Amino acid sequence: MAERKLAITATGQVSNQPCYLHGWVVTTALSAAAITLQDGLTAAGDVVGVIPASTAAGAVQMFTSPIKCTAGLYATVAGTGTVLFIFE
């Protein structure tokens, strides 16, 4: 699989198919609300990660072992900010 990148600013699908999440970069600081990552096509999926509230721009999280998302990857954005997801 080829690496893909997607920047999000609002709740929605990051990937609509099975994928491996390699990491994320905050490009615009998050407000005082976290971003929840789910394995699925909706917010009903299993939680696979959380990006903490008030994460500063420039924060990077790269996983040594990618997180397998069997149904897709969905992000619930409770506030404001921009995150670039790196996945395949």
N, C-alpha and C positions, 0 to 999 in steps of 0.2 A: 504494500500500500504506500501511496505517496503522502507525505506530510501535508496537512491542511492547516490553515489559520483562519480564525473568524473573530472579529471584534464585535462585542455586544454592549448595548447601553440599556437594554430593557429585557424583561422576562421573555424567554422563548427557547426554541430548539437551537442547540449548537450543532448537533448532528442528528439527522433523521434515520440513521442506520447504525449498526454496531460499530464501535470504534475503540481506540485506545487513547486515553487522555495523557499527553506527555507533560503538560504543565500550562501555566498561565502567566501573563504579565499585566499588571494594572497600568494603564496608560493615562487615565484621568482618575485622581483620587476618589475613593468611595466615600459616600456620606456615612452617617452614623447608623447604617443598616448593612447587614451581611448579604452575601450572595450564596445561595445554596445550590449545589450541583447534584442532579439526580440522574440515575441510570434509567432512561426511559424517554418517551416522547412527550410526556406531560409532567407536571409537578407531583404526580402520584407515584413516580418511580422511587426506587431505593436511593437514599442519600449516599453519595460517594465522596462528598467533600463540602467544605464551607470556606469561603474566602471571608475573613473577618471584617466587621464593620470598621470604617475609618482607615482602611489600608491605603498607604500612601502611593502616589504615582511613582512608578519605577520599581515597585515591589515585584519580585520574580519568584515563582515556585516551579521548579522542574523536578519531576519524579524520576528516581533511578530505575524504578520498575513502573511502567505506565499503568494507569488504572483502566481495567477492561470494563467497558460499558456494553452489555450484551444487547440492549434494545435501542440504544441511541444515547444522546447526552442533552440534558435540559438544564437551563439555568434560571433560577428564580431570583430576580433582582428586586430587593425590597426598597432600595433607595436610588441614588444616582452614582454615576461613575462609568468608566469604560474599562473592559477587560478583554485582552486578546488571548484566545484559547489556541493551544497548539495540540493537534490530535491527528490521528491517522485511522 
